[in-house]
Amino acid sequence: MNNLKPVMGWNTWNTFGEKINEELIMQATDALIETGLKDAGYEYIIVDDCWSIKGRDENGRLVADPVKFPHGMKYLADYIHSKGLKFGMYSCCGTMTCALYPGSYNHEYVDAATLAEWEVDYLKYDYCMQPKCADGQLLFRRMGLALANCGRDIHFAACTWGEDETHKWIGSTGANTWRSTGDIFDSWESVKRLIQLQYDILPFGGQGCFNDMDMLIVGMCGNGNVGLGGCTWNEYKLHFAAWCLLQSPLIIGCDIRNLRPEAKEILTNKELISILLDARCNRPYIVKKVNFDDNFPVIVRVLDNGDVAVGFFNLGDDAANMWVALDDIGIPSLQGKTVAGKEVYTGEEACVTNETLLKCVEAHGCAVYRLKIADNTRI
Ligand code: GLA
């Protein structure tokens, strides 16, 4: 049985790139537990690109780099499993990975079998170096089928960057998630762009195959492989809230061995994680853009118990009055209904005036409410 909710974990790429090894992965495994991230729901430890040698063995199998991973990948799987966590690895549908290590093209079945033998639980499958004769759909269907027949339940995380109209075909490949955008970088511009790129593709995500907005940069603070200038803590808060509301997997990318307290507070926000993992998995929708402006999306999700999550996201460079009429989210005032609830980061009560939820949101900030529908006693 594959995952029916967006997954949560940690991945090597954002901070470490090719500088990965056994010791780092074991330390990160321990850190996930010691920091409380495991208790908050993070469970996958994922080794990204650059883990193998540059060729295959005489049986055509992938081989772990003996310098980086002296005891092999099964040893790591055993360690991670012994801590109650799950193990993720990386390959690519082309002849080589994006960092030019062997890809799985024409080796899909042997690679799926190898991963199963190593007791891998998750495969991130990338989109570089495809030969012209085989398109993405074919190659992802092929790996999807190979995984379905490998004898182990392996989460299939497609990393197609939204290329080649991925949304039209990814759901038929067996993938559990699909990367709907290009790579994230540790900068405000990158976060803003990835959010804006979701607007038109939200209907194609949801349970079965969630849109993956790429790994989190929360807490990178300008360090590491994809570290640009870094973001402010408010920008990281907006980033995390958007990923939760939009049902993206939460794959941490900072160095969790040195997790900053501010980052921990954001990454373990219980209200946001419960919205992300809501049992009903209803899809998010954009109810409006304030002033029809792409910088001011109001994002909504209807939750399992009938609550409604509403997020005001100010992607603009000045403070902005953001608002939504309750009528526009299915709560008609003429039927005597209103809402009550709190903002998830500050605990501030939602402000409803004239049947309208409103909030002045600072530049690059957000306000996300979990709202209960209530009788309006003023009517
Ligand atoms: C692509 C992916 C990244 C990362 C690198 C590794 O760019 O989108 O997430 O896996 O490849 O080379």
Residues whose N, C-alpha, C, O or C-beta is under 5 A from the ligand:
A	BS01	GLA	W13 D48 D49 C98 A99 D183
